[in-house]
Every structure is written in C-alpha cells, then in structure tokens.
Amino acid sequence: YTVDSRLQAAARVHATDMACNHFTSHTGSDGSSVRDRVERQGYSWSWIGENFFVGGGSAQTAFNWWMNSTPHRANLLSPNYTQFGVGYVYDADSDYGGYFVVVFAKPG
C-alpha cells in the first residue's frame, strides 16, 4: 500500500462530517458515498472501500476492531487495493469523541 493525499482528504472529510453532524454511516450527511467523496477529491478508481470506527481509543483499538470484523478485515487484507488514506477527527462535543475513517482504493 501507498498513502494517497486525495484518499486522506476524502477520509478526513467523512470523519469530520460524522463528528459534526452526530451520525455514523458510510453515507454522508449530504447523501454521498465513499465513491462520491473520493471522486470529489479528483481520484479515479477501479476498486474502492471504506472502514470507519468511532469511540474512544487509539488507532490500534480501531485496527483491532476491524481485524475482528469479517467485512472490515477483508478490506484491510484485500489484494485489490494498492493505496489508502486515513482520516481522524476528535471532537469532545460529539457523540463518540474519536472518528477514524480509512479509504482503500486502486487507481483506475
């Protein structure tokens, strides 16, 4: 995997959206999908996926939760993805505090 700044931006946008608008979903408050958010950053993809984790804890806590969840682990280990971006937002006034989002993709 390599880090892509456009994927990081898409992940950060979604983490911020969830924290500021008090929700958790792969669908943004504006109805956007991960595909929409990535394309808005100018990224053309052939494979795309997204994991998020909310609540207290560290990046390791989020990673452990994903590894213990079959669909989230599949995203982490998929050979279809070659790039990723991570976004994290902490908002003490939000419902969960910390919001981790990782976007996985392969350019296309």
N, C-alpha and C positions, 0 to 999 in steps of 0.2 A: 504494500500500500504506500501511496504518497499522499501528502496533505495538499489539498487544493483550497485556495483562499475563497473561491466562489462558493464552494460547499460549506466552508466555515461560516461565511456570511449567511447563507440560507439556514444553517442550523441555529445560528445566533438570533436571527430574525424570529424563528419559530419559538425558541426558548423565551425570548422577550415577550412575544405575543401571549404565550400561555401564562407567564408570570403576571403581566399587566392586566390581562383580561380574565383572570381567575378561572381557567379551564385546563383540562388535559385531554388531548386528542391529536391524532395525526392530521386532522383537518383544522386549518387555521380559522381564526375568528372571522376572516373575510371569505371563508369557503375554499381557501386554497389547499391544494395537495402538496406533497413533497415535490412532485414534478413541477408544479407551478412555481413554487418558491425557488427551486434550482434554476429553472429557465429564466426567471426574473433577474437572476444574477449573471445571465449570459452564458450558462453552461449547457452544452448539448450532450445528451447522454444516450447510451444504449441499454444500460442497466441502472436501476435506482432503488434505494431502500432507505429506511429511516428507523432508528430506535430512539426512544426517549425514556427518561427516568426522572421522577420528581420526588422530593423529600430531602430529609437531612442526610448527611453522609458525604463521603468523598467520591472521587472518580472511581476508586477501587470498589466502593459499595455499589455504584451503578453498574460497573463491569461485572461484578459477581452476580447481581440480579439478572442481568442479560444472559450470562452464561448458564443460569439455572432455568431459563425460559426457552423452550424449544424454538419458537419462531425468531426470537431475538438472537439466540446463539447461532441460528442458521445465517442470519445477516452478518454476524461477526466473522464467521468462518467461510463464507461463500467465496468460491474461486471466481465468481462472475464480477466482483468489484475490484478495481485497481486503485481507486482514490477515495479519500474520505475528508470530512470536515467536522469538527466538534464545536458546539456552542454551549456555553454555560452562563446562566444568569442566576444571581442570588438576589432575592427581594424579601426582606424581613416582613413586609406588609402583605405578601402574597399568601395564598392558601397553603403552599408546601415549602416555601423557602427557596430551595435549590431546584433548578431545572436544567437537566443535561439533555442535549439532543446531539445525535451523531447521524450524519447523512453519508451513505455509501453510494458510490457510483462508478461507472465505467464510461469514459467519453465515447461519443458516437457521432 
